[in-house]
Each structure stands twice: as C-alpha cells, then as structure tokens.
C-alpha cells in the first residue's frame, strides 16, 4: 500500500467517524428535548405530536448511522478487498478493451451497489415510514417504481457514461472540458424533460380542481410577474402522507406542482404563502445560482479526474492493478466523498441563506402570518423535529431550524 492508500484509509475512517458523531449528537439532543414543546410552538403543536417528531427523527438518524457503517465497509471491500479488481476481470473476460468493456464494469459495479442498498430502501419505507404512519405504498408499487428507475437509468444514464468514456479515450489531454460540456448539457436536458416525460411515469398530475384557489394563485403569479405552463396537483398520497409543493422545469415547461396531501391540510392563504416562498427562489435566481455552482464544481472535479486517470499511484493505492477510464471513474466516485465531507456545511449554509431570502420574498408578496401558520402545520404533519442538534443542523440541514425561521417571519 502506498502513501495515497494510507491517506485514503485515514480519510474514510475520519469521514465515517464524523458522520457517526454528528448522528449521535443529534439523537441525544432530540431525545433530551423530547418531553417539552419549545415555547414558541406550545400553542400550536401538542406534546404528543412533538414526541412523535422526536421519535421519528431519532429512528431515521439511527438508521442513517447504520448506513454510514455499511457504506464504509462496502468502500473498503470494493477497494482493499479486491472486489473492483475482480469485477474488472469479469468484464475483461466478456469483452475486448474499449468503451463496451468500461460500460460493463460500471454496470456491474452499479448492480452490486444497488443490491447492497435495496434492503435499506425496503426497511426505510416499510418499517420506519410505516411505523410512523407515513408510508402509503404497497410492495407492488415499490418494486414497480424500482423497475422504472432502473429503466430510466439505462435509457438516460448509459448513453451519458458511454459518451464520457469515449471522450476519455479519444479526445486527448483536454477530454475533461468536452466531458464537462456534455454533463452540463445533459443536466439542462433532464431539467427540461422531467416535468413532461419523466414525472408522469411515477405520478398522476391533474389541473388544480379548486377554481377559487387557482384564481388566488394566479393573482399572486401576476403580481410577481411570473408565468407558468400549469398549476398541477400530484397524487402524492398514493405513496406517502408527507406534504410538499415545488416548481419544476424552466422556460416554457415551468410548472407549479402541489401534493394533494398539502392541499388537504392548508388553507388557501397558507397555500398562497407557500407558493410565494417557492416563487422567491425563482425570482431571486436561487435555482440558476445553484446550477451555476454545480457546473463550476463539476468542472473542477473533472479537471482533477483528468489528472488522476494518468497516475499509477491512484489505482495502486486503492489496491487496483487495472488502469482504465471506467475504473478511474468508479474510483473517483468512491474517493471524492471521503475528502469533501467538510464542504457539506458550506453547501448547507448557502442553501439556508436562500431559504431565509425566499421567506422574506414571501412575506412581501403574501402574508407572513399565513406562511408561519403553513410552516407550523408542515412541521407538525411531516413530523419534523423542532429541536435539532445545532451542530448537526449546521452540517446537514438545507433549511433553517424551525425556531430561527419562524422568529424571522414573525418579525416581518
């Protein structure tokens, strides 16, 4: 094992230990505050609802900690355990050197990872979500969704990976710039086609049936100077009791999608306030900014991959003798998360700032009081904890803690 191998082991252990420590802190903090509803919410959320949220949060976090250990073991098995080298031997026995062999290696690795992850997905849905009354899926629907996801991965993902492998083999030292252009174009394409081609494969979408609510939302859109192709209601209750709303698409494909579970819980003014918040993300260009950051980061990572793919020590340090573009892609996807864990709080902080800004936009264009009321209902009905561990929240949470968010809105 060379120096890089030892550095990687240290990074893998440190990343896993950090995630486990943060999870332990979160469970301990939430459990310690389980008995009492925070004073700011005492009149709106019952002790029973608060305790359900605490128990739900602790169950999810403990399960995630199990996943952290499993992921570390799988990474060690793939690299130092020789599994990746063995999979290379399998693909080499089937196919001659080239793009097809590289694609086979990536498919075999992906299939193995899917098999490892499958029991976790089943447990998450049919044990944890079921226990707390959120799961509405049958086993048949679950596996139908799973099959559709695999088919979409094959239809869209395999051509993308094949194109990148081809560029790595034929485009010379600057292949990574061409691969970056392909990656950005692919992401824009997926954003464009998702609302009309992909989402309907999993859910039914129908026009908003309530004419009064529809008119109210359309007035809000007109005030904000925003045009969308449609106001749609999604049958989210077919799979889960959680409620949400979101914007999707861009250009002429922009849509506002409401979960039917959300509309069943919120008053018209509260729905308007939630949509005003989502409008804020678009009006303040949060979506465009995040896509720009993603594009910039992917360019940097592809440049790094362009360097590492030529370095023998990169493969040898991870106990792999076979050097190929496909193997480099797999190893890179394994290595990067272990070294970038400390960037996660920066991304979470950036996202939380956007949430505060969108709340401010909603308070100016709708009712801050209605948004507060809607958020409290969503926290209660989705069993979101009101007392997260501050450090865990700062590290992971894309949305601000409930107390901080509500306090700002109440000032508005």
N, C-alpha and C positions, 0 to 999 in steps of 0.2 A: 504493500500500500504506500503510495507516495504522499507528499505533503498535502496536496489538494484533497485526497481521500480523508486524511485526518481532520482537515478543516471542515469538510462536509459533515463528517460524523458529529463534530462539535456543534455545528450549526443546526443539524437535525435534532440533536438532544436539547439544545437550548430553546429552539422554537417550540418543541413539544412541551418542555417544562414550563415555558412562559404561558402557553395556552392553558395548560392544566392548572397553573397557579391562578390565572385570571378566572377560570371557571370555578375553582374552589372559593375564591374571594366572593364571587357573585352569588353562589349558593348560600354561603354563610351570611352575607349581608341581607339577602332577601328573606332568609329564614328568621334572622334576628328581628326583622321589622314586620313579620307576618301577623302579629297579634293586633296591630293598631293601624287604622287607616290614617294616612297623612292628613293633618288638619285642613289643608286646602281642599280636600275631596270628601271630607267627612259627611257633608250633607248630600252628596251625590252618589257615592259608592258605598255599599254595605260592607260590613266586616266579612260576611260570607263570600262576596264577590272578590274582595281584596285577598282573602286567603286562597281562593281558587286560583287567582292570578299568580300568587306566590308559589303554590304547589306546581302549577303548570310550568312556570319559569324554571323552577329547580329541576323538574323532571327533564325538560328539554336540555338544560345545561349539563346535567349529569350524563345524559345520553351523548351529547356532543363531546364530552370528555372521553367517553369510551371510543368515539370515532377518532379522536386525536391519537390515542394509543395505537389503534388499529392502523391508521394511516402511516404512522412512523414504522410499524412492523412491516407493512407492505412495501414501503420505500426501501427499507433495509433488505428485504427479501429480493426485490427486483434488482437491486444493485449488488450488494455484497453477498447476497445469497445465490447469485448467478442465474436468476430467472430470466433476465433480459438476454443474457448471452445464450441461454437455451432456446428462447423464442427466436433469436436470430438464426440459430442452427435449423430450426423447424422451417422458417421461411426460406432459408437458403437451399434446403433440400427440395422445396417445391418449385422455386422459380429462379431464373438466372438473375444476375446482378442488374439493377435498374429500378425504375420507378415502381413497377409492379411488385417487386420484392419488398421495397421500402413500405409500400402501402399495406402489404400483407403483414409486415412486422407491426405496424401501427394498429391495424385492425385486431391482431391477436392480443396486443397489449391492452387495447381498449376493451376487448371482450373479457379479459381476465379481471380488469378493474371493475367492470360492470357486474360481474359475478360476485366479487367481494362486497360491492356496495348494495346489491339487491336486498339482502336480509335487513340491512339498516333502514332502507326505504320502507320495507314492509312493516317493520317494528314501529317506525316513526308514525306511519299512517294508521295502522290497525291496532296499535297498543296505546301510544301516548295520545294521539289526536282522538282516538276512540274513547279513551278513559275520561277525557275532559269534555266530551260531547261535541267535538268539532268535526269529526270525520263523517262524511255522508256517502263515501264511495263504497261500492261493492268490490269484491275481488276481481270480478269480471271486468268492471270499468277500469280498475287499476292496471290490469295487465293489457287491456286494450290501449290505454294511454301509453303504456310502456312500449308496446309494439309500434305505435305511431311515432313515438320519439326516436326509436331505432331507425325506422324507415326514413324519417326526415334527416337524421344524422348521415345516413347513407347517401341520400339524394343531394344534400347540400354540402355536407362535410367532406365526403370522399373526393369530389372534384377539386375542392379548395386545397386539400392536403396534397393531392396529386400535382396540382399546379405549382405549389411551393416546392415540392421535391424536384420537379422538372427544372424549375428555376435554379435551385441549388446545384444541380448537376450541369447546367448548360449556360447559365448567364454570367459566369465568371466571378471575379472577386467582389463585384458590386451587386450580386444577386439579391442581397437583402433589401436594397432600395426598391427593386421590382416586386419583391415579395410583399413589402410594406404597401405598395400601391394596390396590389391585388387584395390584401387584407382590408384596407380602408374601403375599397370599392365593394367588397363582399359585405361589410358591416352596413354600409349605406343601403345596399340592395335588400338586406334582410329587414332593416327598419321599414323600408318601403312596402315590402310584400307581406310582412307579418299580419297586418290588420285584415287583409282581404283574402290571403291564401292559406296562412298557417293557423291563426287563432280559430277560425271556424271549424278546423278539423277536430278541435277539442271541446269547444263550447258552442252553444246556440246564442246568436245575437239577434235581438229584435228591437224595433224602434221604441222609444220611450212611450209607454201607453198613457201616462197621465198628461193630458193637454195643458193643465194649469201649471204643473211643474216644468214641463217642456218650454212653455212660454216664458216662465220666470228665468230659466237658464239661458234662453235665447236673448232675453233682455240684458242679462249680465254679459254675454258674449259681445253684444252690440256695444255696450258701454266700454268694454275693454278693447274694442276694435279687433276682435278675433273671429276667424271663420273656420268652421269645421265641416266635414262632409256629413256627419251624422251624430245624433245623441242615441247611443245604443245601451240596451240592458242585457247583461250576460247572465246566464243561468249558473252563477257561482254556487248556489245552494245544492246543485247536483253533486258537488264534490266536497264542499266544506261549509261550515257555519260561519267562517270568518267573512267580514265585510270589507270592501275596498272600492276605490274608483281610480281610474287612471286615464292619461292621454296616451295615444299610440299613433305611430306614423308621422309623416311630415309632408309638406306640400299639399297636394290635393287628396291625400289619403288620411289626413288627420281626423281622428275620431275621439270622442269622449265616451268612455265605457264605464257604466255603473254596474256593480254587482247587485243582483236582485236582493241579496241579504242586506246590503247597505240601504237601499231604498225602503225596505221594510222597517228599518229602525229609526231613520232620521226624518225630521220634519222638513217641509220644503225650504225654509230659511236655512236650516243646517246643511241641506244638500247644496244650496247655492253657495254657502260659505266654503264648503269643501272644494267645490269646483273652482271658486275664486283662488283658493290656495294653489290648485294644480295649474290654473292659468298663470299664476305668478311665476311658476317655474319656466314656462314658455316665454312669457313676456320679458323676464329678466335673463333670458338666454342661458338658463342653467343647463338645459339639455345639450345645447350646442357647445357650451364650455366643457362639459364632461366628455363629450365625444372628441373634442379637440385634445384634451388631456390624455384620453385613451390612445388617440392616434400618435401623439408625441411619445408617450411611454412605449408603445409598441415599436416605434422606430428605434428607440434606444435599445430595447431588448433584442430586436433583430440584428442591430449592429453588433451587439455582444455575442449573439449566436454565430454571426458571420466570422467572428474571431475564434470562438471556441471550437467550431466544427473542424478546424485545421490543427488543433492541439492534441497530440497523443496523450499528454498527461491528463486531459479532461476525461477521456474514456478510461484510461488505466486506473485513475484514482477512484473510479466507481466500479471497478472490477469487470470492465467490459473490454474485450480484445477487438471486437468487430467495430470498425470505424466506417460510418456511412451517414449520409444526410438524415435518413429516417431515425437512426439510433441517436444522432445528435439532437434531433427534435424531442425525442422521448426523454432523454437525459436532462435536457434543458428544462422541460416542463416539470421534472421532478426536483431539480436543484433550485430553481428560482424562488419558489415559495419559502424555502428554508432561510434564504438570505434577505428576503424583502419583508419579513414579518413586521419589522419596526416601521415600515412605511404605512402600514394599515391605519394607525391612529391619525396620520396626516390626511388620508383619504376620508376617514370618518369625520374629522373636524371640518373639512371642506364641505362635505355633504350636510352637516348640521347647520353650518352657516347659511347654506342655500335654503334650508327649511325655515330658519328664522326670517329670511328675506321674503320667502313666499307667504309666510304668515302675515308679515307687515303689508304685503300687497293685498292679501285677502281682507285685512282689516280696513283698508282704504276703499275697497271696491264692493265690499259686502258688509256683513255685521260681525264685528269681533266677538260679540256675545254669542252669536249663533255658532261661530267656529269653536269657541270654548265648549259650548254645550255638545257639539258634534264630536269633538275630540274626547270628551269625558265618556260619552256613550261608546265610542270605538275602543277606548282603553278598557272599559268595563266588559263589553261584549266580546272582545277579542282576547280577554284575559291577559292584557299586557301589564307587567308589573309597574307599580308607581314608585317602587323603591329599589332601583338597580344599584349595584355597587358602582360608585363614581369612577373608579379606575377601569373597570370592565366596560362601562358605558363609553368612556372616553376612547377606549381602544377599538371597540367594535361598532357601536351604535351609529347608524346613518341618520337617525332622528334624535333631537334633543330629549333629555329626560322630561317626563310629563310636568313636573313641578316648575321647571325653568320655562317651558313652552307656555304653559297656562299663565304663569306670572307675567310674562311679556304681553300676552294678549289682553289680560285684564287691565294692564296699564293703558292699552290702546282704547 
